[in-house]
Amino acid sequence: MVIYKTFLKVMNKCKFPIILYTGLLLLFAGVNLSSNEQTYDFTAEKPDLLIINNDKEEGITKDFIDYLHENTNIKEVENNEQAIKDALFYRDINYIIYIPENFSENFLAGKNPQLEFKSTNDYQSSLAGMIIQRYIKVAKFRVSNGETGEELYANIKETLNKKADVEVTSKLDTNSLDRLRFYFNFSAYSFIATSIYVISTIILVFKSEKLNKRTVIGSTDYKKVNSKLLIANTVCCLFIWLFYMIMARILIGEITFKVHGLYMMLNSLVFLSSTITLAFLLSLFVKNKNTITAFVNIVGLGSSFLCGVFVPMQYLPDFVLKIAHVLPAYWFVKNNELIANTEGFSGNVLKELGINAAILLAYTAVFFILTNIVSKKKMKAE
C-alpha cells in the first residue's frame, strides 16, 4: 500500500503534462475534423488518373491510353517529381500509372512488361486499379490467342464493352474513416509522450536515495516493486486511454463504436501495452527531469515522424519506413491504415492484423524482460 500511496501523490504532480499532451491530440483532431467537413459520394464516379508514358503512343500502348481516357479522368500535372507528389498528396489525382519504354512491343511479344503505380490508397484509387487490371487481363488473353493488329484491338474493345456499365458503390464512410484514422494515428504520439513523462517521473521519485534504501533493506525484492509500479502505471494509462476513446466518440461520431472503430480501439490498447513497458524501461535510465524531456522528444517525436503519425506512410521515403520497422509505432499505424482501408474483415485481413498485433505484444514482452534485467543489475551495483 505504501507504494500505491506514493504513486498517487506523484501522479497528482503530473497533471499538467497529461493535460498538455491530451490537449495536443484534441487540438489537431479538431483541426482535422474542421478541414474535412465535406462528405463525398464516390458512386459511379471516374477516378482521377495521371499517365506518365515512356513508350511511343502506338500499338497496344495507344489502345490502352484510349481506354483509360474513356473510363477515367486523365489529369495533366507538371512533369517533375515534386509536382506529382504534391498532386497525389492533395488528392488532385488518385492514381499514377507509369508506362515503361517498349511496353507495346514487349506486351505483344508476350514478355509481360511491368507497369508501375502510385496511389492515394483510397476508394477512388482502388477503382482505378480495377479498371487498369481489367484491360490488362483482357489484352493478355487476346494476345495469348495469337490475335494481332486491328483484330486484337477490336476484340479487346468488344470484350470490355460487355461489362462497360459498372456501378461501384462503397459501403465505407471514407470521410469518417479518414478522421478516425487520423485521430488514432496521432494518439500514438500522445500515448508515448504521456507514458514516458508520467512513468519516468514516478520512477525518478522511487529511485530517490531515501526510498531506494528502504527498498533495498526491506523484504520486498525488485521484482515485486517493479510489478506493483507496473500495475499502478498500467491502471493510470488505461484511464487515459479510456478518456481518449470517449473523446473519439464525441469528436468523430458513431463510427468510433462500430466495427472499424472497435478494431482501432483494440489496436490502440495493444499498442499501449508496448508503450507502457517501453516507458518503464526508459525510466530506469532517467537521472533528472531534463532526461525525461529528452526521452519524450527523442522517442515520442522520433517515432511519430518516422512511423507515419504526423506524415502518412505513403509519402515517406522507403529508407525511412525501413528504419521505422524497428519501432512499435510503425506496426500500430500500419494496422490503423489497414483497418481504415478495409471494407470486409476477411481471413487474410484478420491474419495481417493479428501478425502486427503479435509484433506489438512481442515488444511488450521484450521491454518487460529487459526492465527486470536492468533493475536487477542496478540494484546489485548499488
C-alpha positions in Angstrom: 0.0 0.0 0.0 2.9 2.4 0.7 4.0 2.1 -3.0 0.5 2.8 -4.2 0.0 5.8 -1.9 3.3 7.3 -3.0 2.4 6.6 -6.6 -0.9 8.6 -6.2 1.0 11.6 -4.7 3.4 11.7 -7.6 0.6 11.3 -10.1 -1.0 14.4 -8.8 2.1 16.4 -9.8 1.9 15.0 -13.4 -1.5 16.7 -14.2 0.0 19.4 -16.4 1.9 17.2 -18.9 -1.1 14.8 -19.1 -3.4 17.8 -19.9 -0.8 19.2 -22.4 -0.4 16.0 -24.5 -4.1 15.3 -24.4 -4.8 18.9 -25.5 -2.4 18.5 -28.4 -4.3 15.4 -29.5 -7.7 17.1 -29.3 -6.4 20.3 -30.9 -5.0 18.5 -34.0 -8.0 16.2 -34.2 -10.3 19.2 -34.1 -8.3 21.0 -36.9 -8.5 17.8 -39.0 -12.3 17.5 -38.4 -12.9 21.1 -39.4 -10.9 20.6 -42.7 -12.9 17.5 -43.6 -16.4 18.6 -43.0 -17.5 18.0 -46.6 -18.6 14.5 -47.4 -18.2 12.9 -50.8 -20.2 10.4 -52.8 -18.0 8.2 -54.9 -20.7 6.1 -56.5 -20.0 5.5 -60.2 -17.6 8.4 -60.5 -14.5 8.2 -62.6 -11.2 8.3 -60.7 -8.6 11.0 -61.5 -5.6 9.4 -63.2 -2.2 10.7 -64.3 -0.4 8.8 -67.1 3.4 9.0 -67.4 4.1 7.3 -70.7 7.7 6.5 -71.5 6.7 4.5 -74.6 5.6 5.6 -78.1 1.9 6.2 -78.3 1.2 3.4 -80.8 0.1 -0.2 -80.8 -1.2 -1.6 -77.5 0.0 1.4 -75.7 -2.2 3.8 -77.7 -5.2 1.5 -77.3 -4.6 1.2 -73.6 -4.4 5.0 -73.2 -7.5 5.5 -75.2 -9.3 3.0 -72.9 -8.1 5.0 -69.9 -9.4 8.2 -71.4 -12.8 6.7 -71.8 -13.0 5.2 -68.2 -11.1 7.7 -66.1 -10.5 11.4 -65.8 -7.0 11.9 -67.2 -5.2 14.8 -65.4 -2.3 16.9 -66.5 0.4 17.6 -64.0 3.8 19.4 -64.4 6.4 16.8 -65.3 8.6 16.8 -62.2 8.6 14.6 -59.2 7.7 17.2 -56.6 4.7 18.4 -58.5 3.5 14.8 -58.9 3.9 14.1 -55.2 2.0 17.3 -54.4 -0.8 16.4 -56.7 -1.1 13.0 -55.0 -0.9 14.4 -51.5 -3.6 17.0 -52.1 -5.8 14.4 -53.8 -5.7 16.2 -57.2 -5.1 12.8 -58.6 -6.0 9.4 -57.2 -3.7 7.2 -59.2 -0.4 7.4 -61.2 0.5 4.8 -63.8 4.0 4.7 -65.3 4.2 3.0 -68.7 7.7 1.8 -69.4 9.7 2.0 -72.6 8.9 -0.6 -75.3 5.8 -1.5 -73.4 3.8 -2.1 -76.6 6.5 -4.2 -78.3 7.2 -6.3 -75.2 3.5 -6.8 -74.4 2.6 -8.0 -77.9 5.7 -10.3 -77.8 4.3 -11.9 -74.6 7.1 -10.7 -72.4 4.8 -9.4 -69.6 6.3 -5.9 -69.1 5.6 -4.4 -65.6 3.6 -1.2 -65.1 4.4 0.9 -62.0 1.8 2.6 -59.9 1.4 5.2 -57.1 -1.9 5.8 -55.4 -3.7 7.6 -52.5 -4.8 4.2 -51.2 -8.5 5.2 -51.1 -11.7 4.1 -52.8 -11.1 6.0 -56.0 -7.5 4.6 -56.4 -8.8 1.1 -55.9 -11.4 1.7 -58.6 -8.6 3.0 -60.9 -6.6 -0.2 -60.2 -9.6 -2.4 -61.1 -10.1 -0.5 -64.4 -6.4 -0.9 -65.4 -6.2 -4.6 -64.4 -9.4 -5.4 -66.3 -7.8 -4.1 -69.5 -4.5 -5.8 -68.9 -6.2 -9.2 -68.3 -8.4 -9.0 -71.4 -5.4 -7.8 -73.6 -3.2 -10.6 -72.3 -5.8 -13.2 -73.0 -6.3 -11.9 -76.6 -2.6 -11.7 -77.3 -2.1 -15.3 -76.0 -4.7 -16.4 -78.5 -2.5 -15.1 -81.3 -4.6 -12.1 -82.2 -2.8 -9.1 -83.7 -3.4 -5.7 -85.3 -6.9 -4.2 -85.7 -8.5 -7.6 -84.9 -6.8 -7.6 -81.5 -7.9 -4.0 -80.6 -11.5 -4.6 -81.8 -11.8 -7.8 -79.8 -10.4 -6.2 -76.7 -12.9 -3.3 -77.0 -15.8 -5.7 -77.7 -15.0 -7.8 -74.5 -14.6 -4.7 -72.3 -17.9 -3.2 -73.6 -19.8 -6.3 -72.5 -19.3 -5.1 -68.9 -18.9 -1.4 -69.6 -21.8 -0.3 -67.4 -20.3 -0.8 -63.9 -21.7 0.8 -60.8 -19.4 0.5 -57.8 -20.8 1.7 -54.5 -18.6 1.7 -51.5 -20.3 1.0 -48.2 -17.4 2.6 -46.3 -17.9 6.1 -44.9 -14.5 7.1 -46.1 -14.8 10.7 -44.7 -15.4 9.4 -41.2 -12.8 6.7 -41.5 -10.2 9.3 -42.6 -11.0 11.3 -39.4 -10.9 8.1 -37.3 -7.6 7.0 -38.8 -6.0 10.5 -38.2 -7.2 10.6 -34.6 -5.8 7.2 -33.7 -2.6 7.6 -35.6 -1.9 10.9 -33.8 -2.9 9.3 -30.5 0.4 7.3 -30.8 2.3 10.5 -30.0 0.1 11.3 -27.0 0.4 7.8 -25.7 4.2 7.7 -26.0 4.8 11.2 -24.6 2.3 10.8 -21.7 3.5 7.3 -20.7 7.2 8.3 -20.8 6.7 11.5 -18.8 4.4 10.1 -16.2 6.1 6.8 -15.6 9.6 8.3 -15.7 8.6 10.9 -13.2 7.2 8.3 -10.8 10.2 6.0 -11.2 12.5 9.0 -10.6 10.9 9.6 -7.2 11.1 5.9 -6.3 14.8 6.0 -7.3 15.5 8.7 -4.8 18.1 7.8 -2.2 15.7 7.6 0.7 13.1 5.4 -1.0 15.7 3.3 -2.7 17.5 2.4 0.5 14.2 1.4 2.1 13.5 -0.9 -0.9 17.0 -2.4 -0.7 16.9 -3.2 3.1 13.2 -4.1 3.1 11.7 -7.5 2.5 10.2 -6.6 -0.9 12.5 -7.5 -3.8 13.0 -5.6 -7.0 10.6 -7.8 -9.0 7.7 -7.1 -6.6 8.4 -3.4 -6.6 8.6 -3.4 -10.4 5.3 -5.4 -10.7 3.4 -3.1 -8.3 4.7 0.0 -10.1 3.9 -1.5 -13.5 0.3 -2.4 -12.3 -0.2 1.1 -11.0 1.2 2.8 -14.1 -0.9 0.5 -16.3 -4.1 1.4 -14.5 -3.3 5.1 -14.8 -2.6 4.7 -18.6 -5.8 2.7 -19.0 -7.8 5.6 -17.6 -6.1 8.0 -20.0 -6.8 5.5 -22.9 -10.4 5.4 -21.8 -10.7 9.1 -21.9 -9.1 9.2 -25.4 -11.7 6.7 -26.6 -14.6 8.8 -25.1 -13.3 11.9 -26.8 -13.0 10.0 -30.1 -16.7 9.2 -29.8 -17.6 12.8 -29.1 -15.4 14.3 -31.9 -15.8 11.7 -34.6 -19.2 10.2 -34.0 -20.9 6.8 -34.0 -18.3 5.1 -36.3 -16.0 5.0 -33.2 -18.0 2.3 -31.7 -18.7 0.4 -35.0 -16.6 -2.3 -36.4 -13.7 -0.2 -37.8 -13.6 2.0 -34.7 -13.6 -1.0 -32.4 -10.7 -2.6 -34.2 -8.7 0.6 -33.9 -9.6 0.8 -30.2 -8.3 -2.7 -29.7 -5.2 -1.9 -31.7 -4.5 1.1 -29.6 -4.9 -0.9 -26.4 -2.3 -3.4 -27.7 0.0 -0.5 -28.7 -0.5 1.0 -25.2 0.9 -2.2 -23.6 4.2 -1.8 -25.6 4.3 1.9 -24.8 3.9 1.4 -21.0 6.7 -1.3 -20.9 9.0 0.8 -23.1 8.4 3.9 -20.8 9.1 1.7 -17.8 12.4 0.5 -19.3 13.5 4.0 -20.3 12.6 5.3 -16.8 15.4 3.2 -15.4 17.9 5.4 -17.2 16.4 8.7 -16.0 18.8 10.8 -13.9 16.7 14.0 -13.7 13.8 15.9 -15.3 15.9 17.0 -18.2 16.5 13.4 -19.1 12.7 12.8 -19.1 12.2 15.7 -21.5 14.9 14.4 -23.8 13.3 10.9 -23.9 9.9 12.4 -24.6 11.3 14.4 -27.5 13.6 11.8 -29.0 11.3 8.7 -28.6 7.9 10.5 -28.9 8.7 12.9 -31.8 11.1 10.5 -33.4 8.6 7.6 -33.6 5.9 10.0 -34.8 7.9 11.4 -37.7 9.4 8.0 -38.8 6.3 5.9 -38.4 3.5 7.8 -40.2 1.9 9.5 -37.3 2.5 13.1 -38.5 3.0 12.3 -42.2 1.1 9.5 -43.9 3.2 6.4 -44.7 2.7 6.6 -48.4 4.5 9.9 -48.5 7.6 8.8 -46.6 10.7 7.6 -48.3 11.4 3.9 -48.4 14.6 4.2 -46.3 12.6 5.9 -43.6 10.0 3.2 -43.5 12.7 0.6 -43.3 14.1 2.3 -40.2 10.6 2.6 -38.8 10.1 -1.2 -38.8 12.1 -1.4 -35.6 9.7 0.9 -33.7 6.3 -0.3 -32.2 4.5 2.8 -33.5 5.1 1.6 -37.1 3.0 -1.6 -36.5 0.3 0.4 -34.7 0.0 2.9 -37.6 0.2 0.1 -40.2 -2.8 -1.7 -38.5 -4.8 1.6 -38.4 -4.2 2.1 -42.2 -5.2 -1.5 -42.9 -8.4 -1.1 -40.8 -9.4 2.2 -42.4 -9.0 0.8 -46.0 -10.8 -2.5 -45.3 -14.5 -3.0 -46.1 -14.8 -6.6 -45.1 -12.6 -8.2 -42.4 -11.8 -11.4 -44.2 -9.4 -14.1 -43.2 -6.4 -12.6 -44.9 -7.0 -9.1 -43.4 -7.5 -10.6 -39.9 -4.3 -12.6 -40.3 -2.3 -9.5 -41.1 -3.9 -7.5 -38.3 -3.1 -10.4 -35.9 0.6 -10.6 -37.1 1.1 -6.9 -36.5 -0.6 -7.1 -33.1 1.5 -10.1 -32.2 4.6 -8.0 -33.0 3.4 -5.3 -30.6 2.9 -7.8 -27.9 6.3 -9.2 -28.5 7.7 -5.7 -28.0 5.8 -5.6 -24.7 7.3 -8.9 -23.5 10.9 -7.9 -24.5 10.6 -4.5 -22.8 9.3 -6.1 -19.6 12.1 -8.7 -19.5 14.8 -6.1 -20.2 13.3 -3.9 -17.4 13.7 -6.7 -14.9 17.3 -7.5 -16.1 18.3 -3.8 -15.9 16.6 -3.3 -12.5 18.5 -6.3 -11.0 21.8 -5.1 -12.3 21.3 -1.6 -11.0 20.3 -2.9 -7.5 23.3 -5.1 -7.3 25.5 -2.2 -8.3 24.1 -0.1 -5.6 
